[in-house]
Amino acid sequence: MTSPIALSRLEERLVELVLNGVSHNYSSKLLLDMDLSPKIVLAAADYMHAHAHLPITTAHIAKDLGVGLRSLQLAFQRSLETTPHQYLRLVRLRGPDRT
């Protein structure tokens, strides 16, 4: 029996392979988005740490950073292999920095 999670990840990887491996009208946009991923993640992480005590959502974060929600999700997936929601949850569980 095949895992639905494994199938989902395989499907994502195949789509990425096609999108990144075949030239098309949006190739340059995808390359630009990939270059911006680490910057988006750093800005979002800073935002999350500064506002974790507030009832923010990933939609709020994306809007305040001026990026689309899907772009934010893809940036986290590419850079940290997690979602912005999971990262925000981890920040909240760890609590405020006490350094």
DSSP file (Angstrom, degrees, kcal/mol; ACC not computed):
  #  RESIDUE AA STRUCTURE BP1 BP2  ACC     N-H-->O    O-->H-N    N-H-->O    O-->H-N    TCO  KAPPA ALPHA  PHI   PSI    X-CA   Y-CA   Z-CA
    1    1 A M              0   0    0      0, 0.0     2,-0.4     0, 0.0     0, 0.0   0.000 360.0 360.0 360.0 138.3    0.0    0.0    0.0
    2    2 A T        -     0   0    0      1,-0.0     3,-0.0     2,-0.0     0, 0.0  -0.747 360.0-117.6 -97.7 138.9    1.3    3.4   -0.9
    3    3 A S     >  -     0   0    0     -2,-0.4     4,-2.2     1,-0.1     5,-0.2  -0.528  10.4-142.0 -72.7 133.0    1.3    6.3    1.5
    4    4 A P  H  > S+     0   0    0      0, 0.0     4,-2.2     0, 0.0    -1,-0.1   0.842 104.7  53.9 -62.8 -32.2   -0.9    9.3    0.5
    5    5 A I  H  > S+     0   0    0      2,-0.2     4,-2.5     1,-0.2     5,-0.2   0.928 108.4  48.0 -67.2 -44.6    1.8   11.6    1.9
    6    6 A A  H  > S+     0   0    0      1,-0.2     4,-2.4     2,-0.2    -1,-0.2   0.908 112.3  49.5 -62.8 -41.4    4.5   10.0   -0.2
    7    7 A L  H  X S+     0   0    0     -4,-2.2     4,-2.5     2,-0.2    -1,-0.2   0.898 110.2  51.0 -63.4 -40.2    2.4   10.3   -3.3
    8    8 A S  H  X S+     0   0    0     -4,-2.2     4,-2.3     2,-0.2    -2,-0.2   0.921 111.5  46.6 -63.2 -44.9    1.7   13.9   -2.6
    9    9 A R  H  X S+     0   0    0     -4,-2.5     4,-2.4     2,-0.2    -2,-0.2   0.888 111.9  51.2 -65.5 -39.0    5.4   14.7   -2.1
   10   10 A L  H  X S+     0   0    0     -4,-2.4     4,-2.4     2,-0.2    -2,-0.2   0.919 109.8  50.2 -63.0 -43.2    6.2   12.7   -5.3
   11   11 A E  H  X S+     0   0    0     -4,-2.5     4,-2.3     2,-0.2    -2,-0.2   0.919 110.2  50.0 -61.1 -44.4    3.6   14.7   -7.2
   12   12 A E  H  X S+     0   0    0     -4,-2.3     4,-2.5     1,-0.2    -2,-0.2   0.915 111.4  48.7 -59.9 -43.8    5.1   18.0   -5.9
   13   13 A R  H  X S+     0   0    0     -4,-2.4     4,-2.5     2,-0.2    -1,-0.2   0.888 110.2  50.9 -66.0 -39.4    8.6   17.0   -7.0
   14   14 A L  H  X S+     0   0    0     -4,-2.4     4,-2.3     2,-0.2    -1,-0.2   0.906 111.0  48.4 -64.6 -41.1    7.4   16.0  -10.4
   15   15 A V  H  X S+     0   0    0     -4,-2.3     4,-3.1     2,-0.2     5,-0.2   0.925 112.1  49.4 -63.9 -44.1    5.6   19.3  -10.9
   16   16 A E  H  X S+     0   0    0     -4,-2.5     4,-2.8     1,-0.2     5,-0.3   0.907 109.4  52.7 -60.1 -41.9    8.8   21.1   -9.7
   17   17 A L  H  X S+     0   0    0     -4,-2.5     4,-2.0     2,-0.2    -2,-0.2   0.924 113.4  42.6 -60.5 -45.6   10.9   19.1  -12.1
   18   18 A V  H  X S+     0   0    0     -4,-2.3     4,-1.6     2,-0.2    -2,-0.2   0.938 116.7  47.0 -66.8 -46.9    8.6   20.0  -15.1
   19   19 A L  H  < S+     0   0    0     -4,-3.1    -2,-0.2     1,-0.2    -1,-0.2   0.875 123.1  33.8 -64.5 -37.2    8.3   23.7  -14.0
   20   20 A N  H  < S+     0   0    0     -4,-2.8    -1,-0.2    -5,-0.2    -2,-0.2   0.686 121.0  47.5 -92.2 -19.3   12.0   24.1  -13.4
   21   21 A G  H  < S+     0   0    0     -4,-2.0     2,-0.5    -5,-0.3    -3,-0.2   0.613 103.0  62.5 -99.0 -13.7   13.4   21.8  -16.1
   22   22 A V  S  < S-     0   0    0     -4,-1.6     2,-0.2    -5,-0.2    -1,-0.1  -0.950  83.3-121.5-118.0 130.7   11.3   22.9  -19.1
   23   23 A S        +     0   0    0     -2,-0.5     2,-0.3     2,-0.1    -3,-0.1  -0.491  47.6 148.4 -70.5 134.7   11.5   26.4  -20.6
   24   24 A H    >   -     0   0    0     -2,-0.2     3,-1.6    -5,-0.1     4,-0.3  -0.891  61.9 -77.0-154.0-178.5    8.2   28.2  -20.7
   25   25 A N  T 3  S+     0   0    0      1,-0.3     3,-0.2    -2,-0.3     4,-0.2   0.720 127.3  42.9 -61.2 -23.5    6.6   31.7  -20.4
   26   26 A Y  T 3> S+     0   0    0      1,-0.1     4,-2.3     2,-0.1    -1,-0.3   0.264  79.0 107.8-108.7  10.3    7.1   31.8  -16.7
   27   27 A S  H <> S+     0   0    0     -3,-1.6     4,-2.1     1,-0.2     5,-0.2   0.913  81.7  47.0 -56.0 -47.4   10.6   30.4  -16.4
   28   28 A S  H  > S+     0   0    0     -4,-0.3     4,-2.1     1,-0.2    -1,-0.2   0.874 110.9  52.6 -65.9 -36.2   12.3   33.7  -15.5
   29   29 A K  H  > S+     0   0    0      2,-0.2     4,-2.5     1,-0.2    -1,-0.2   0.906 108.8  50.3 -64.8 -41.7    9.6   34.5  -12.9
   30   30 A L  H  X S+     0   0    0     -4,-2.3     4,-2.2     2,-0.2    -2,-0.2   0.900 109.8  50.1 -64.1 -40.8   10.1   31.1  -11.2
   31   31 A L  H  X S+     0   0    0     -4,-2.1     4,-1.9     2,-0.2    -1,-0.2   0.902 110.8  49.6 -64.3 -40.2   13.9   31.7  -11.1
   32   32 A L  H  X S+     0   0    0     -4,-2.1     4,-1.6     1,-0.2    -2,-0.2   0.924 110.2  50.6 -63.0 -44.6   13.3   35.1   -9.5
   33   33 A D  H  X S+     0   0    0     -4,-2.5     4,-1.0     1,-0.2    -2,-0.2   0.878 108.6  52.2 -61.1 -38.6   11.0   33.7   -6.9
   34   34 A M  H  < S+     0   0    0     -4,-2.2     3,-0.4     1,-0.2    -1,-0.2   0.884 108.3  51.0 -66.3 -37.4   13.5   31.0   -6.0
   35   35 A D  H  < S+     0   0    0     -4,-1.9     4,-0.4     1,-0.2    -1,-0.2   0.830 111.5  48.4 -66.7 -31.5   16.2   33.7   -5.5
   36   36 A L  H  X S+     0   0    0     -4,-1.6     4,-2.5     1,-0.2     3,-0.3   0.636  85.9  91.7 -84.0 -14.9   13.8   35.6   -3.2
   37   37 A S  H  X S+     0   0    0     -4,-1.0     4,-2.6    -3,-0.4     5,-0.2   0.888  85.8  47.0 -51.2 -50.7   12.8   32.6   -1.1
   38   38 A P  H  > S+     0   0    0      0, 0.0     4,-2.4     0, 0.0    -1,-0.2   0.890 113.3  49.7 -61.8 -36.9   15.5   33.1    1.6
   39   39 A K  H  > S+     0   0    0     -4,-0.4     4,-2.3    -3,-0.3    -2,-0.2   0.904 111.5  48.6 -66.7 -40.8   14.8   36.8    1.9
   40   40 A I  H  X S+     0   0    0     -4,-2.5     4,-2.6     2,-0.2     5,-0.2   0.926 112.2  49.1 -63.9 -44.1   11.1   36.2    2.3
   41   41 A V  H  X S+     0   0    0     -4,-2.6     4,-2.9    -5,-0.2     5,-0.2   0.916 111.2  48.9 -63.9 -43.7   11.7   33.5    4.9
   42   42 A L  H  X S+     0   0    0     -4,-2.4     4,-2.4     2,-0.2    -1,-0.2   0.927 113.5  46.5 -62.4 -44.1   14.0   35.7    6.9
   43   43 A A  H  X S+     0   0    0     -4,-2.3     4,-2.2     1,-0.2    -2,-0.2   0.910 114.6  47.5 -64.3 -41.7   11.6   38.6    6.8
   44   44 A A  H  X S+     0   0    0     -4,-2.6     4,-2.8     2,-0.2    -2,-0.2   0.903 111.0  50.9 -66.8 -41.0    8.7   36.4    7.8
   45   45 A A  H  X S+     0   0    0     -4,-2.9     4,-2.5     2,-0.2     5,-0.2   0.921 110.7  48.9 -63.3 -43.6   10.6   34.8   10.6
   46   46 A D  H  X S+     0   0    0     -4,-2.4     4,-2.1    -5,-0.2    -1,-0.2   0.924 112.2  49.3 -59.4 -44.2   11.5   38.2   12.0
   47   47 A Y  H  X S+     0   0    0     -4,-2.2     4,-1.9     1,-0.2    -2,-0.2   0.922 110.5  50.1 -60.7 -45.5    7.9   39.2   11.8
   48   48 A M  H  X S+     0   0    0     -4,-2.8     4,-1.0     1,-0.2    -2,-0.2   0.915 110.9  48.4 -61.9 -43.9    6.7   36.1   13.5
   49   49 A H  H  < S+     0   0    0     -4,-2.5     3,-0.3     1,-0.2    -1,-0.2   0.885 114.7  46.0 -64.5 -37.4    9.2   36.5   16.4
   50   50 A A  H  < S+     0   0    0     -4,-2.1    -1,-0.2    -5,-0.2    -2,-0.2   0.773 125.8  29.2 -75.6 -26.0    8.2   40.1   16.8
   51   51 A H  H >< S+     0   0    0     -4,-1.9     3,-2.3    -5,-0.2     5,-0.4   0.222  79.5 114.5-121.1  13.9    4.4   39.5   16.7
   52   52 A A  T 3< S+     0   0    0     -4,-1.0    -1,-0.1    -3,-0.3    -3,-0.1   0.776  74.9  60.8 -59.5 -26.9    4.0   35.9   18.0
   53   53 A H  T 3  S+     0   0    0     -4,-0.2    -1,-0.3    -3,-0.1    -2,-0.1   0.579  96.4  76.6 -77.5  -8.4    2.1   37.2   21.0
   54   54 A L  S <  S-     0   0    0     -3,-2.3     2,-2.2     1,-0.0    -3,-0.1  -0.634  97.5-104.0 -99.7 159.7   -0.6   38.6   18.7
   55   55 A P        +     0   0    0      0, 0.0     2,-0.1     0, 0.0    -3,-0.1  -0.336  64.1 155.9 -80.1  60.3   -3.3   36.7   16.9
   56   56 A I        -     0   0    0     -2,-2.2     2,-0.3    -5,-0.4     3,-0.0  -0.477  26.1-158.4 -84.9 157.3   -1.6   36.8   13.5
   57   57 A T     >  -     0   0    0     -2,-0.1     4,-2.0     1,-0.0     5,-0.1  -0.798  35.8-103.3-124.4 170.1   -2.1   34.3   10.7
   58   58 A T  H  > S+     0   0    0     -2,-0.3     4,-2.6     1,-0.2     5,-0.2   0.834 123.0  58.3 -64.3 -30.5    0.1   33.4    7.8
   59   59 A A  H  > S+     0   0    0      2,-0.2     4,-2.3     1,-0.2    -1,-0.2   0.901 105.7  49.2 -64.5 -40.1   -2.3   35.5    5.6
   60   60 A H  H  > S+     0   0    0      2,-0.2     4,-2.7     1,-0.2    -2,-0.2   0.923 111.5  49.5 -61.8 -44.1   -1.5   38.6    7.8
   61   61 A I  H  X S+     0   0    0     -4,-2.0     4,-1.9     1,-0.2    -2,-0.2   0.940 111.4  47.8 -62.3 -48.8    2.2   37.9    7.5
   62   62 A A  H  X>S+     0   0    0     -4,-2.6     5,-2.5     1,-0.2     4,-0.9   0.918 113.4  48.4 -59.2 -44.4    2.1   37.6    3.7
   63   63 A K  H ><5S+     0   0    0     -4,-2.3     3,-0.7     1,-0.2    -2,-0.2   0.934 111.8  48.2 -62.9 -46.7    0.0   40.7    3.4
   64   64 A D  H 3<5S+     0   0    0     -4,-2.7    -1,-0.2     1,-0.2    -2,-0.2   0.798 113.6  47.8 -66.6 -27.8    2.3   42.8    5.6
   65   65 A L  H 3<5S-     0   0    0     -4,-1.9    -1,-0.2    -5,-0.2    -2,-0.2   0.584 112.7-120.3 -86.4 -10.8    5.4   41.5    3.7
   66   66 A G  T <<5S+     0   0    0     -4,-0.9     2,-0.3    -3,-0.7    -3,-0.2   0.807  73.5 115.3  76.4  30.0    3.8   42.3    0.4
   67   67 A V  S   <S-     0   0    0     -5,-2.5    -1,-0.3    -6,-0.2    -2,-0.2  -0.867  70.0 -98.7-124.6 162.0    3.9   38.7   -1.0
   68   68 A G     >  -     0   0    0     -2,-0.3     4,-2.2     1,-0.1     5,-0.2  -0.439  30.0-119.1 -75.4 154.3    1.2   36.3   -1.9
   69   69 A L  H  > S+     0   0    0      1,-0.2     4,-2.4     2,-0.2     5,-0.2   0.904 116.0  50.5 -59.9 -42.2    0.3   33.6    0.6
   70   70 A R  H  > S+     0   0    0      1,-0.2     4,-2.7     2,-0.2    -1,-0.2   0.888 108.3  52.5 -65.7 -38.0    1.3   30.9   -1.8
   71   71 A S  H  > S+     0   0    0      2,-0.2     4,-2.4     1,-0.2    -1,-0.2   0.899 109.6  49.7 -62.8 -40.1    4.7   32.6   -2.4
   72   72 A L  H  X S+     0   0    0     -4,-2.2     4,-2.1     2,-0.2    -2,-0.2   0.924 111.8  48.0 -63.2 -44.8    5.2   32.6    1.4
   73   73 A Q  H  X S+     0   0    0     -4,-2.4     4,-2.3     1,-0.2    -2,-0.2   0.921 113.1  47.3 -62.8 -44.6    4.3   28.9    1.6
   74   74 A L  H  X S+     0   0    0     -4,-2.7     4,-2.9     1,-0.2     5,-0.2   0.887 109.2  54.4 -65.4 -38.6    6.6   28.0   -1.2
   75   75 A A  H  X S+     0   0    0     -4,-2.4     4,-2.5     2,-0.2     5,-0.3   0.924 111.2  45.0 -61.3 -44.3    9.5   30.0    0.2
   76   76 A F  H  X>S+     0   0    0     -4,-2.1     4,-2.8     2,-0.2     5,-0.9   0.905 113.3  50.5 -65.8 -41.0    9.2   28.2    3.5
   77   77 A Q  H  X5S+     0   0    0     -4,-2.3     4,-0.9     4,-0.2    -2,-0.2   0.923 114.9  43.1 -63.5 -43.7    9.0   24.8    1.8
   78   78 A R  H  <5S+     0   0    0     -4,-2.9    -2,-0.2    -5,-0.2    -1,-0.2   0.899 125.0  33.1 -68.4 -41.3   12.0   25.5   -0.4
   79   79 A S  H  <5S+     0   0    0     -4,-2.5    -2,-0.2    -5,-0.2    -3,-0.2   0.885 138.3  11.9 -86.5 -40.7   14.2   27.0    2.4
   80   80 A L  H  <5S-     0   0    0     -4,-2.8    -3,-0.2    -5,-0.3    -2,-0.1   0.457  88.2-124.6-119.9  -3.9   13.1   25.2    5.6
   81   81 A E  S  <<S+     0   0    0     -5,-0.9     2,-0.3    -4,-0.9    -4,-0.2   0.890  82.1  88.5  54.8  42.7   11.0   22.2    4.3
   82   82 A T  S    S-     0   0    0     -6,-0.9    -1,-0.3    -9,-0.1    -2,-0.2  -0.874  79.7 -99.4-148.7-179.9    8.1   23.3    6.5
   83   83 A T     >  -     0   0    0     -2,-0.3     4,-2.2    -3,-0.1     5,-0.2  -0.726  27.6-118.0-104.6 158.9    5.1   25.6    6.3
   84   84 A P  H  > S+     0   0    0      0, 0.0     4,-2.7     0, 0.0     5,-0.2   0.877 116.5  55.4 -61.0 -35.5    4.9   29.2    7.7
   85   85 A H  H  > S+     0   0    0      2,-0.2     4,-2.3     1,-0.2     5,-0.1   0.925 108.3  46.7 -63.1 -44.5    2.1   28.0    9.9
   86   86 A Q  H  > S+     0   0    0      2,-0.2     4,-2.1     1,-0.2    -1,-0.2   0.890 112.8  50.1 -65.2 -38.6    4.2   25.2   11.4
   87   87 A Y  H  X S+     0   0    0     -4,-2.2     4,-2.4     2,-0.2    -2,-0.2   0.928 110.3  49.5 -65.3 -44.4    7.1   27.7   11.9
   88   88 A L  H  X S+     0   0    0     -4,-2.7     4,-2.3     1,-0.2    -2,-0.2   0.899 109.7  52.4 -61.1 -40.7    4.8   30.2   13.6
   89   89 A R  H  X S+     0   0    0     -4,-2.3     4,-2.3     1,-0.2    -1,-0.2   0.909 109.2  49.3 -61.4 -42.5    3.5   27.4   15.9
   90   90 A L  H  X S+     0   0    0     -4,-2.1     4,-2.2     2,-0.2    -2,-0.2   0.906 109.4  52.0 -63.7 -42.5    7.1   26.5   16.9
   91   91 A V  H  X S+     0   0    0     -4,-2.4     4,-1.1     1,-0.2    -2,-0.2   0.921 111.8  46.7 -59.4 -44.4    7.9   30.1   17.6
   92   92 A R  H  < S+     0   0    0     -4,-2.3    -1,-0.2     1,-0.2    -2,-0.2   0.870 111.0  51.5 -67.9 -36.9    4.9   30.4   19.9
   93   93 A L  H  < S+     0   0    0     -4,-2.3    -1,-0.2     1,-0.2    -2,-0.2   0.873 108.4  51.4 -68.2 -35.7    5.7   27.1   21.6
   94   94 A R  H  < S-     0   0    0     -4,-2.2    -1,-0.2    -5,-0.2    -2,-0.2   0.761 102.9-150.0 -72.7 -24.2    9.2   28.2   22.4
   95   95 A G     <  -     0   0    0     -4,-1.1    -1,-0.1    -5,-0.2    -2,-0.1  -0.152  38.4 -24.9  81.0-179.5    8.0   31.5   23.9
   96   96 A P  S    S-     0   0    0      0, 0.0     2,-0.1     0, 0.0   -46,-0.1  -0.313  73.8 -99.6 -67.9 147.8    9.7   34.8   23.9
   97   97 A D        -     0   0    0    -48,-0.1    -2,-0.0     1,-0.1    -3,-0.0  -0.441  30.6-166.7 -64.5 137.2   13.5   35.0   23.7
   98   98 A R              0   0    0      1,-0.1    -1,-0.1    -2,-0.1    -3,-0.0  -0.024 360.0 360.0-116.6  29.3   15.0   35.4   27.1
   99   99 A T              0   0    0      0, 0.0    -1,-0.1     0, 0.0    -2,-0.0   0.459 360.0 360.0 -94.5 360.0   18.5   36.3   26.0
